[in-house]
Amino acid sequence: MQTNSKLNGKNVLITAGAQGIGESITKHFIDSGANVAIHYFSSADKANQLTEYATNKGQKALAISGDLTKEADAISMVEKTVEAFGGLDILINNAGSLVARRLLGDMEADFWHKVMDINMTSMMFVTKAAAPHLAKNENSSIVNLASLAGRKGGHPGSLVYATSKGAILTFTRALSTELGAQGTKVNAVAPGLILGTSFHNTHTTKESAAETISGIPIQRAGNADDVARAVLFLASEYDGFITGATLDINGGVYNM
């Protein structure tokens, strides 16, 4: 696993950092020498394993549970991170879910709001709580997890998910302008088909995956490490000239 020396000793908070893409992101940060606060909703065992992995390397780590659609939980998570580490340098907004596939004709207001809250409102709550702490550094970094669905609209049944991920792209651009003066760089990644995660194990059939792969120029799906490396790169550009950008990770299927 590649490491990034610029992240050594940095204090990092990763939401949903104990499963799928989030788990890989967390491992990459640990292997780069960072202190990690690992938020989880239901993956307590994996979060604790990652915490132990970090502490065995001599780094600070803690696992924090919470429902980030509740602002109080988001605030508490950030406060616990800052209390444990003495500050916050990098925020990775990874939490999100499709929940279920639902077409427009079957859309109910409660379902719409649930998915929007999981993917977008929770990100706003966490970022709002974290921004004042990030501002205490000369330079800091936020990386938001969007999706190819936010670029292309996704497959049928992903209407609200794709809409929320598209909102994250705009949120990233707007936030980069708002937080630029305080030294915080804000970027996003937009993964395409990333197999081996609970997301696609739950919501993508083998037939659908095979059809998607056939249209990918490099003829393979992505994996969690592909995304993690990109996230670490953007996070490490806390003192760079990249902000308001989205890095597409899809094997060339979308390249505008």
C-alpha positions, 0 to 999 in steps of 0.5 A: 500500500502506498503511503503519503508522507505529507499526511504523517501526524495529521489528524483525520476524521473519516465518516463511515470509515469502517466499511467498503470504500471508507475502510480502505480510506482509513487504512491508507491514512493509517499507513501514511502515519495519520491519526484517525477518528473512525465514524461508524453507524453499524460496523463497530467490530471493524471500527475497533479493529482499525483503531487497534491497527492504528494504535499498534503503529503508535498512532492515535485513533478512536472509533465513534458511533453516530447517526449523522442525520442528527446534527447533535450526533455530528457535533458530538463526533467532531468534538470527540475527535478534537478532544482526543487529537487536539485539533483537526486537519482533514475531514473525509465526508464518506457516509452515504447510501442508495438505501433502495432503488425506487422509480419516480412513480413509486417515490414517497416524500419520506423516502426522498427525504431519508436518502437526501438526509443520509447523503447530503444533509449529514454532510452539511452537519458534519462540515458545519461542525468541523469547519471552525476547527479546520480553520485553526490550521494555516491549511486544511482539507475536506474531501467529499465522496460523490458518485458517477451517478451525480454526473450521469444520473445513475441507473433506473431507480437511483433518482434520489441517490443520483440527485443527492450526489449531484448536489454534493458536487455543487456543495463542494464547489460552493464550499471551496469558495466559502472556505478558501479564505480560511485555508481549507481546500474542498474537493470531491471524488466521483467513483464509478462502478466499485465492486467488492463493497456492500453497496454494490453487493446489495444494489447491483446484480452480477448481470448489471455489473457485467454490462457496465464493465463492458462499457468501461474503456479499461474493461474492469471495475474499480475497487476500494483502493482505487478510490482511497488513493485518490482521496489521499491525494486530494487530502494531501493537497491541503497546501496546494492549488487544487480546490473546488475540483472533482476527481472522476474515478471510473475507468474512462466511462465519463471523461468530460 
